[in-house]
């Protein structure tokens, strides 16, 4: 059986993180955990099955640090694991909806596919109108001077009718932060970043680059023809719109069970307490 790699981003609740690691514990699965350098989990608290990402990053929502943490993790994974099918990027607030044997079978059927929720960014019908995220400068995680410089630059650009453009003629794409990419795709992406350092410089001043960086690079590569625009995650966004997805509870169970998802999120150990036993029964085929 071909090995799969799970990369888990975690910043709080070590018990919930370790419960996820325990559920995924399998001879055919490698599990890596990136601990937010400013988070509430100490390395010694992590399940011994998991491998810790060594080059940790203090992660700030909506900023490049999210991409940087993922890239650091991917570099270590590719260096340490010479053979595997995919890296599945999860958060510690995900819950697997399939048993490990069923998940292996599902991923085996998807071999050769890049599982990436993605859509073209722009103002045409069917596109995602998120171009403002890269057309101006954003450095919300930087110091006061850098934020002021961005604000002044954006004001001047708007006054002159100027906007930024993707480097190298890249066509922008975006979508969910959570994906599953093949080892070949990840290695090619890392190699391209090394060849073209301007890519990282550009995305450092993009808003919410984690929802754009990987989609843009993959969709502007030979791997685009292998993309299945589906990440097999159940995520529920509030109808009125919000920056973060809904924390799932027992009232969401029927929709989760009817989905084709491999994982659901966002799970909170307290707020989702009524849902967790239902998901456990679903996973074992007892629901």
N, C-alpha and C positions, 0 to 999 in steps of 0.2 A: 504494500500500500504506500502511495506517495505521501510524504510528510506535508503537513500544512503548518504554517506559522501564524500565531496569534500575537498581535501587538496590542497591549492594553495600556491606555492612557489613564492614569489615576492621580487623584489629588486628595481624597478624603475617604473616610470609612474603611479602614483596613479589613474589617470583618466581611464587608460586602465584596471587596476586591478578592479576598481569599476564597470566598464562596464561589465566585466566578472561576477562579483558577482551578479549584477542586472539581467543578463540574466539567471543565475542559481537560482535566488530567487524563492523558492517554499516550501510549507508546508512539503513536503516529502524529502527535501534536507537539510542537515546540511553542512554549509560551514565554513571551518577553513582556516586561512591565517597565514603562517609563513613569517614574515618580516625579511629579511636579516638584522642582527644587524648593519652592516656597510652600508646599503642601503640608498636610497634617499626618502623612504616613512616613514612618522611619523605615529604612531598608531592612532592619532586622525583623520588622513586623510582617514582611511579605512571605507568603507560602513558599516553602523550600523548593517546590517544583519549578517555580518561575525563575527565569533569568532576568537580572536587573540590567537596564540600560545604564551604562557607566557615565556617559556624557549628558548629565541631567540639565534641564533648562527650567528657569522660573517662568511659568506659562501665564500669559495674560490674555484674557478673552478678546477675540477680534483682532489680535496683533500677530506679527510675524513669528513671535516666539512659539506659537502653535505649530507652524510649519517647521521651524528650526528643531523643535523637540522630535518631530516625526522623522525628519531627515537624519538626525543623529542616531535615532533608533534603527532606521533602515540601513545605515552604513554598518552598524554593528551586526545586524542580522545577516547581511550579505557576506560580511567577513567571516562570520562564525558558522554559517549554515550553507555549505556548498551546493546542496541539493534539496529543493522543496518545490511544491507547486505554487502556492500563493501565500502572500501576507494578508491576513484579515485584520483590518484596523478596527479596534473596539474601544469603547470607554468602559471604565469600571462600573458604569451604571447600565450596562447591557445585560440581557438575560437570554441564554440559548433556548430556542424553542424546539430543537431536535436533539435526540439522543446522539451521543458521539458516533455510533455506527451509522445512523441515518444522516448525520451531517457529513461524514466521510463520503457516503454514497452520493449525496447531493452535489458535493464539490467535485467528485470524480466525473459526474455528468457534465459539469461546467468547465472541465479542463480545456485549456486553450482560449478561454474567455477572460477578459478583464471586466470585473464587476464594478462599474463606476456610474453612479447616478450623475448624469451630465446633460447639459443643454447649452446651446450657443447663447452668448451674452450679447445683447443689442436691443434695438428698438423695433425690430421687424416682428410680425405676427409669429407667435410660437417661441420667441426668444425671451430670455430673462433680462429685464430692464435693470441690471445691476452694474452698468458701465460706469456709473458715478464712483464706484469703489476703486477704480484704477485711474480714472481721468484726472484726479486731483491727489494731493499728498496727504497721507494720514500717518501719524506717529504717536498714537495715544499712549504707548508704553514708554515713550522717551521723556527726557527732562523738559522743564518749562521752556527753555530756550529753543529746543527743537520743535516743540509744539507751536510756539509762537512763529517760528520761521515757516512752518507749514501753513499756518493760518494766513500769514502775510502773502506767501507765494500763491495760495489759492485765490485770495482776494484780487491780486494783480492779474492772475490768469483769467478770472471771470470778467474782469473789467476789460481785458483785451480780447476776449472771445477765444482764449487758448485752452487746450486740454492736452493731457498726456496720451500717448499711444503705446500699445504693447511693443516691447522690444522685438526686433528681428521680424516684424510683420506677423507675429503670432496672432491667431484668431482666438479671442477669449472665450472660454467656456467655464461653467460653474455648476455647482450642485452640492450634495451632501458631503460632509467631512469624512464620512465613514465608507470604506470601500474595501475591495479585495483585488490586489494586483499580483500578477505572476512575478516570479523571481527575475525572469528575463526583462520584463518591463521595468521593474524597480532598478535593476542594474543599469539599464540603458538611461533611465532618468537621472540617476546619480552621476553617470559618466557625462551626460550633457551639462549638468550643473557645473561640473569641474571644468569643462571646455568653455562654458559661457558664463563666467561669474557675474556678468551684467544682469542675468535673470534674478539672482538673489537680491542684488542692489535694487532692482525695480520693485520687486514684491515686498521688500521691507517697508515700503511706504504705501501699500495697498490696504484698504479696509477689509477685514475678515478674509485674509488671503488663503486661509485653510479651506475655504469654499470655492477657490478658484485656481490655486497653484497647480494641484495635481491634475485637475480636469484639463487645464490649458496645455500643460506639457504633454499629457498622454494623447489628447486629441490633435496635437500638432506633431505627431510621431507616427512611425509605421504601425504602432500598436493600436491606432484608432480603428482600424478595420476589424479588430478583434474585440472591441468594446461592446458589452451588453449593458445598456443603460438602465441597470437595475442592481441595487446593492443588497437586496433581500433583507432589509431591515424594516421593522414596523416602528414608525415614528409618527406621533400624532401632534400636529400643530394646532394651537387654539384657533377657533374660527375667527376671532376678532383680530388675530395677528399678534405676534409676540416675538421677542428676540430669542426665546428659548422654547424648546418643545415641552409639551405637557408631561408632568410626572404621572405615569400610568397607575391606575388603581383597579379594583375588582370590576368596576363598571365598564372597563375597556376590554374585558376578557373575550367576549364573543367576537369582537372585531379582530383581536389578535389571533384567535384560534382559526378564523376564517381566512386569514392572510396566507400568502406563500412565503412569509419571512422565515429566515433562519435565526434571527435575533430580534428582540424588541428593546426599545429604550424610550423613555428615560425611567429607570427604576430607582426608587429611594427605599432604603431598608425600613423606614418608618411609614412613610406615606403610602407605600405599596404593599404593606404587610398583608392586607386581605387578598391581594393578587398573587403573591408569591406561591402559596400552596396550589393554587389553580394552575399556574404555569408549570410547577413541578409535576403535577399530574398529567398535564398535556404532554410534557416532554417524555414521560414514561408510557404514554398511550393509555392512561387510566382516566383521562378527563371525560 
